[in-house]
Amino acid sequence: MRKIIHIDMDAFYASVELRERPDLQQLPVVIASHHPRAVIAAASYPARQFGLHSAMSMATARKRCPQVVVLPPDFAKYREVSAQIHQIFQRYTPLIEPLSLDEAYLDVTDNLLGLASATAVAEAIRAEIYQHTGLTASAGVAPNKFLAKIASDWHKPNGLCVIKPRQVQAFIHDLPLKKIPGVGKVTQQKLQDLELYTLGDLQKIDEAILIQQFGKYGRQLYLYSQGMDERPVQAQRIRQQISKEITFPTDLSLMQCQSAWLQLAEQVWHSLEQKQLMARGLQLKLKDPQFHIRQHSKTYQQPFRQLTELQQAIWQLLSEMHIEPAEKFRLVGVGVSQLDSLSANQQLDLSL
C-alpha cells in the first residue's frame, strides 16, 4: 500500500506578495499585470469571498469588487520560493513529482527520516514550510494520487486531510464527479445525461459501459469509482507542455496577428533550448472578443529541429482552421507538447 502526499500551497503568488505587505492581509488582493486586458494570476482568500479567481479578467474583477488591490506578478520571486519548498520536500523523500511552482505529489511510502506515518510526514513538511517561508500549505494524505489531490483541497486553507485505506469507500461514495481530475464541463454533462452525479453512482456502472461511453478515459473513471489510481509518483518528470500567449490592447484580425505568431514561436523555441527539450506536438489558441476559444493541435512523427520548422507548422495549422478574414481576436497562444530530452538526427515530417 502506497503512502502519497499532495502538497498545495495556499493562494501561493498572493501569499508570497502579502508577506511583504502585511497591511494588505485582510483586503481583496489579486496578482495581475496592468495590461488593459489582464487576467488574474492569483487571488487572496479575502478576494475569493467576492467571487474573484484565477483566469478571471480584471475588467470582470473590478465590476465584482471595485476596491480590489492589484499587485504585479514577480515570477522570479515565486520560482525562488518554490525552490526553497522543494528543498524541504527532498529532506523527506526523493520521489517528488512537481505539478507547478506551488503543487507537488510526494511518495512517502518509505520516508528518509523514518517517521512513523505519512500523516506525520505531512505535518512535519507543513511546519517546515511555514518556519522557513512564512507561508501555509494544505496537504492531502491518501493511498494514491487521485485521493491525495482531492484531500488537499478538503480543508483549505492551511488544512490537512488524511484518507486511510479503510476510509476510502466511505469518503468517495458521495463525492461529486466534478471533483475527479479530467472531468470538465463536457464530460460532466455527459455523465449527468446518464444520471450519474457521484462516485457512488459510478460504482453501479459496468466498466465495459464506461469504456464504450468515454473510450480510454472510461477505464480511469472505473478505477476512480473504486477509489483506485495506479499512476506512480514520477520523480524528475519531464514537463508536459510549454506555452506562451499574447493579449492584444485591441482586437486584431488574423492578418494583423502575424508578428505575434512569430514572437510566440521564438519565445517557445527559446524555452525549449533552455530546458534542452524537443517537441513533436503543437497547439494553437485564439480567443475572440466574447472570450470564446478556438484551438487546433497536431502531433508530428518527428520533433521540431529548427525554429523555422516550428513557424512553418504554425502557418500550416492556421490554414487548417479556416479563419475568416473579418474575424478578430483578443488573445493568441502557441504551445508545444510531446516533449522529450534533446537528441540528435531527428527531422520534422509535416506530412505525418
C-alpha positions as CSV (number, residue, x, y, z in Angstrom):
1,M,0.0,0.0,0.0
2,R,1.5,3.3,-1.1
3,K,1.5,6.5,1.0
4,I,1.0,9.6,-1.1
5,I,1.0,13.2,-0.1
6,H,-0.3,16.0,-2.3
7,I,1.0,19.4,-1.2
8,D,-0.8,22.5,-2.4
9,M,0.4,26.0,-1.3
10,D,-2.4,28.3,-0.3
11,A,-3.0,31.2,-2.8
12,F,0.7,31.0,-3.5
13,Y,1.5,34.0,-5.6
14,A,-0.7,36.3,-3.5
15,S,0.7,34.9,-0.2
16,V,4.3,35.4,-1.3
17,E,3.5,39.1,-2.0
18,L,1.5,39.6,1.2
19,R,4.5,38.5,3.3
20,E,6.0,41.9,2.4
21,R,2.7,43.8,2.6
22,P,1.0,42.7,5.9
23,D,-1.1,45.8,5.8
24,L,-3.0,44.2,2.9
25,Q,-3.6,40.8,4.5
26,Q,-7.4,41.4,5.1
27,L,-8.0,43.2,1.8
28,P,-9.1,41.6,-1.5
29,V,-5.7,41.3,-3.3
30,V,-5.1,39.8,-6.7
31,I,-1.9,39.3,-8.7
32,A,-2.3,40.6,-12.2
33,S,-0.4,42.8,-14.7
34,H,-1.6,46.3,-15.6
35,H,-2.3,45.3,-19.2
36,P,-5.6,46.7,-20.3
37,R,-6.8,43.1,-20.8
38,A,-5.1,41.5,-17.9
39,V,-6.4,38.4,-16.2
40,I,-5.9,37.3,-12.5
41,A,-2.9,35.1,-11.9
42,A,-3.9,34.5,-8.2
43,A,-6.4,35.8,-5.7
44,S,-6.1,36.1,-1.9
45,Y,-8.8,34.4,0.2
46,P,-10.5,37.8,1.0
47,A,-10.6,38.4,-2.7
48,R,-12.2,35.0,-3.3
49,Q,-15.1,36.0,-1.0
50,F,-16.1,38.5,-3.7
51,G,-16.0,35.7,-6.4
52,L,-12.6,36.6,-7.8
53,H,-10.4,33.8,-9.0
54,S,-7.5,33.0,-11.3
55,A,-8.0,33.4,-15.1
56,M,-10.8,36.0,-14.5
57,S,-10.4,39.2,-16.5
58,M,-9.6,42.2,-14.4
59,A,-12.5,44.0,-16.1
60,T,-14.9,41.5,-14.5
61,A,-13.0,41.5,-11.2
62,R,-13.3,45.3,-10.9
63,K,-17.0,45.1,-11.5
64,R,-17.4,42.5,-8.8
65,C,-15.1,44.2,-6.4
66,P,-14.3,47.8,-7.1
67,Q,-12.0,48.0,-4.1
68,V,-9.7,45.2,-5.4
69,V,-6.0,45.7,-4.8
70,V,-3.8,44.7,-7.8
71,L,-0.2,43.7,-7.3
72,P,2.0,42.9,-10.3
73,P,3.4,39.4,-10.6
74,D,7.1,38.6,-9.8
75,F,7.6,35.1,-11.2
76,A,11.4,35.1,-10.5
77,K,10.5,35.5,-6.8
78,Y,7.9,32.8,-6.9
79,R,10.4,30.4,-8.5
80,E,12.9,31.2,-5.8
81,V,10.3,30.4,-3.0
82,S,9.2,27.3,-4.9
83,A,12.9,26.1,-4.9
84,Q,13.0,26.6,-1.1
85,I,9.9,24.5,-0.7
86,H,11.3,21.7,-2.9
87,Q,14.4,21.6,-0.8
88,I,12.2,20.8,2.2
89,F,10.5,18.0,0.3
90,Q,13.9,16.5,-0.5
91,R,14.6,16.0,3.2
92,Y,11.7,13.5,3.4
93,T,11.7,11.7,0.0
94,P,13.4,11.6,-3.4
95,L,10.1,10.7,-5.0
96,I,8.7,14.1,-5.8
97,E,6.5,14.9,-8.8
98,P,6.1,18.7,-9.3
99,L,2.9,19.8,-10.9
100,S,3.6,23.6,-10.8
101,L,5.5,26.0,-8.7
102,D,3.1,25.6,-5.8
103,E,1.9,22.0,-6.1
104,A,3.5,18.5,-5.9
105,Y,3.0,14.8,-5.2
106,L,5.3,13.0,-2.8
107,D,5.6,9.3,-2.4
108,V,6.5,8.8,1.3
109,T,5.8,5.0,1.5
110,D,9.4,5.0,2.8
111,N,10.4,8.4,4.2
112,L,14.1,9.4,4.7
113,L,13.6,10.5,8.3
114,G,11.9,7.3,9.4
115,L,8.8,9.0,10.7
116,A,6.0,6.6,11.8
117,S,3.3,7.6,9.3
118,A,2.6,9.6,6.2
119,T,0.4,11.9,8.4
120,A,3.5,12.7,10.5
121,V,5.5,13.5,7.4
122,A,2.8,15.8,6.0
123,E,2.6,17.6,9.4
124,A,6.4,18.0,9.5
125,I,6.6,19.3,5.9
126,R,3.8,21.9,6.5
127,A,5.5,23.0,9.7
128,E,8.9,23.4,8.0
129,I,7.4,25.3,5.1
130,Y,5.8,27.8,7.5
131,Q,9.0,28.1,9.5
132,H,11.3,28.8,6.5
133,T,8.9,30.7,4.3
134,G,6.1,32.1,6.4
135,L,3.6,30.5,4.0
136,T,0.9,28.0,4.7
137,A,0.4,24.8,2.7
138,S,-2.6,22.4,2.6
139,A,-1.9,18.7,2.3
140,G,-3.8,15.5,1.4
141,V,-2.6,12.1,2.5
142,A,-4.0,9.0,0.9
143,P,-3.1,5.6,-0.7
144,N,-3.0,7.1,-4.2
145,K,-2.6,10.4,-6.2
146,F,-6.3,10.7,-7.1
147,L,-7.4,10.7,-3.5
148,A,-4.4,12.7,-2.2
149,K,-5.2,15.6,-4.6
150,I,-8.9,15.7,-3.6
151,A,-7.9,15.5,0.1
152,S,-5.5,18.5,-0.1
153,D,-8.4,20.7,-1.1
154,W,-10.7,19.4,1.6
155,H,-9.7,21.7,4.5
156,K,-8.1,24.7,2.6
157,P,-6.5,27.0,3.5
158,N,-3.8,25.7,5.9
159,G,-5.5,22.3,6.2
160,L,-4.6,18.6,6.4
161,C,-6.9,15.8,5.3
162,V,-6.0,12.2,5.8
163,I,-7.8,9.3,4.0
164,K,-6.8,6.0,5.4
165,P,-7.2,2.8,3.3
166,R,-10.2,1.7,5.5
167,Q,-11.9,5.1,4.9
168,V,-11.6,5.2,1.1
169,Q,-15.1,3.8,0.3
170,A,-16.9,5.9,2.8
171,F,-15.0,9.0,1.6
172,I,-15.7,8.6,-2.2
173,H,-19.3,7.3,-2.1
174,D,-20.9,10.8,-2.1
175,L,-18.1,12.6,-3.9
176,P,-19.3,14.7,-6.8
177,L,-18.0,13.6,-10.1
178,K,-16.8,17.1,-10.9
179,K,-14.1,16.6,-8.3
180,I,-12.5,13.9,-10.5
181,P,-9.3,15.0,-12.4
182,G,-10.1,15.3,-16.1
183,V,-13.9,15.7,-15.7
184,G,-14.6,19.0,-17.4
185,K,-17.9,20.6,-18.3
186,V,-18.4,18.4,-21.4
187,T,-17.7,15.1,-19.6
188,Q,-19.7,16.2,-16.6
189,Q,-22.7,16.9,-18.8
190,K,-22.4,13.5,-20.4
191,L,-22.3,11.9,-17.0
192,Q,-25.4,13.8,-15.9
193,D,-27.2,12.7,-19.1
194,L,-26.5,9.2,-17.8
195,E,-27.9,10.2,-14.4
196,L,-24.5,9.9,-12.8
197,Y,-23.7,12.5,-10.2
198,T,-21.4,10.9,-7.6
199,L,-18.7,8.3,-7.4
200,G,-21.3,6.1,-5.7
201,D,-23.5,6.3,-8.8
202,L,-20.5,5.4,-10.9
203,Q,-19.8,2.3,-8.9
204,K,-23.1,0.8,-10.2
205,I,-21.9,1.0,-13.9
206,D,-20.0,-1.8,-15.5
207,E,-16.5,-1.0,-16.7
208,A,-17.4,-2.0,-20.3
209,I,-20.2,0.5,-20.5
210,L,-17.9,3.3,-19.2
211,I,-15.3,2.4,-21.8
212,Q,-18.0,2.4,-24.5
213,Q,-19.2,5.8,-23.5
214,F,-15.8,7.5,-22.7
215,G,-13.1,5.5,-24.5
216,K,-9.8,5.0,-22.7
217,Y,-10.9,7.5,-20.0
218,G,-13.8,5.2,-19.1
219,R,-11.2,2.8,-17.7
220,Q,-9.8,5.6,-15.5
221,L,-13.3,6.5,-14.4
222,Y,-14.0,2.9,-13.4
223,L,-10.8,2.8,-11.3
224,Y,-11.6,6.2,-9.6
225,S,-15.1,4.8,-8.7
226,Q,-13.4,2.0,-6.8
227,G,-11.0,4.5,-5.1
228,M,-8.1,3.2,-7.2
229,D,-5.3,5.0,-9.0
230,E,-2.4,3.1,-10.4
231,R,-0.3,6.1,-11.5
232,P,3.0,6.2,-9.7
233,V,4.6,9.4,-8.5
234,Q,7.0,10.3,-11.3
235,A,10.2,11.9,-10.0
236,Q,12.1,14.1,-12.4
237,R,9.0,14.3,-14.6
238,I,9.6,16.0,-18.0
239,R,7.4,19.0,-18.3
240,Q,4.3,18.1,-20.4
241,Q,3.8,21.4,-22.2
242,I,5.4,24.7,-22.8
243,S,3.1,27.5,-23.9
244,K,3.1,31.3,-24.4
245,E,0.3,33.8,-25.0
246,I,-0.1,37.4,-26.0
247,T,-3.1,39.5,-25.1
248,F,-3.6,42.5,-27.5
249,P,-4.6,46.0,-26.4
250,T,-7.2,46.0,-29.2
251,D,-8.8,43.2,-31.2
252,L,-6.8,42.1,-34.2
253,S,-7.6,40.2,-37.4
254,L,-5.6,37.1,-38.2
255,M,-3.5,39.1,-40.8
256,Q,-2.7,41.6,-38.1
257,C,-1.6,38.8,-35.7
258,Q,1.3,37.7,-37.9
259,S,4.1,39.3,-35.9
260,A,2.6,37.9,-32.7
261,W,2.8,34.3,-34.0
262,L,6.5,34.9,-34.9
263,Q,7.2,36.3,-31.4
264,L,5.4,33.4,-29.7
265,A,7.3,30.9,-31.8
266,E,10.6,32.5,-30.8
267,Q,9.6,32.5,-27.1
268,V,8.6,28.9,-27.1
269,W,11.7,27.9,-29.0
270,H,13.9,29.7,-26.5
271,S,12.2,27.8,-23.7
272,L,12.9,24.5,-25.4
273,E,16.5,25.4,-25.9
274,Q,16.9,26.5,-22.3
275,K,15.4,23.3,-21.0
276,Q,17.2,21.1,-23.6
277,L,13.9,19.6,-24.8
278,M,12.4,18.8,-28.1
279,A,8.7,18.7,-29.1
280,R,6.5,16.8,-31.5
281,G,3.2,18.4,-30.6
282,L,1.9,21.8,-31.5
283,Q,-1.3,23.6,-30.2
284,L,-2.7,27.0,-31.3
285,K,-5.2,29.0,-29.3
286,L,-7.2,32.0,-30.3
287,K,-9.7,33.9,-28.0
288,D,-12.3,36.2,-29.6
289,P,-13.7,39.4,-28.0
290,Q,-16.5,37.4,-26.4
291,F,-13.9,35.1,-24.7
292,H,-14.8,32.1,-27.0
293,I,-11.7,30.0,-27.5
294,R,-10.7,28.2,-30.8
295,Q,-8.0,25.7,-30.6
296,H,-6.2,23.4,-33.1
297,S,-3.5,20.9,-32.4
298,K,-1.4,18.2,-34.2
299,T,1.3,15.7,-33.2
300,Y,4.1,15.0,-35.7
301,Q,6.2,11.9,-36.3
302,Q,9.4,13.7,-35.7
303,P,10.3,16.6,-33.4
304,F,11.0,20.2,-34.5
305,R,14.7,20.7,-35.2
306,Q,14.7,24.4,-36.1
307,L,12.7,27.5,-35.3
308,T,11.7,27.8,-38.9
309,E,10.1,24.3,-38.8
310,L,8.0,25.4,-35.8
311,Q,7.0,28.5,-37.6
312,Q,6.1,26.5,-40.7
313,A,3.9,24.2,-38.7
314,I,2.1,27.2,-37.1
315,W,1.2,28.5,-40.5
316,Q,0.0,25.1,-41.6
317,L,-2.3,24.7,-38.5
318,L,-3.7,28.2,-39.0
319,S,-4.6,27.4,-42.6
320,E,-6.4,24.3,-41.4
321,M,-8.5,26.4,-39.0
322,H,-10.2,28.2,-42.0
323,I,-10.5,31.5,-40.1
324,E,-12.5,34.2,-41.8
325,P,-10.6,37.5,-42.7
326,A,-13.1,39.5,-40.7
327,E,-12.7,37.5,-37.5
328,K,-10.9,39.3,-34.7
329,F,-9.1,38.1,-31.6
330,R,-8.1,39.5,-28.2
331,L,-5.5,36.8,-27.5
332,V,-3.4,34.2,-29.3
333,G,-1.2,31.5,-28.0
334,V,1.3,28.8,-29.0
335,G,2.0,25.6,-27.1
336,V,4.3,22.7,-27.7
337,S,3.8,19.2,-26.2
338,Q,5.0,15.6,-26.6
339,L,8.3,16.8,-25.0
340,D,11.4,14.7,-24.6
341,S,15.0,15.2,-23.9
342,L,17.1,16.6,-26.7
343,S,18.5,14.0,-29.1
344,A,20.2,14.2,-32.5
345,N,19.4,13.1,-36.0
346,Q,15.6,13.7,-36.0
347,Q,13.8,15.7,-38.6
348,L,10.3,17.1,-38.7
349,D,7.8,15.3,-41.0
350,L,5.0,17.7,-41.7
351,S,3.2,15.1,-43.8
352,L,2.6,12.9,-40.7
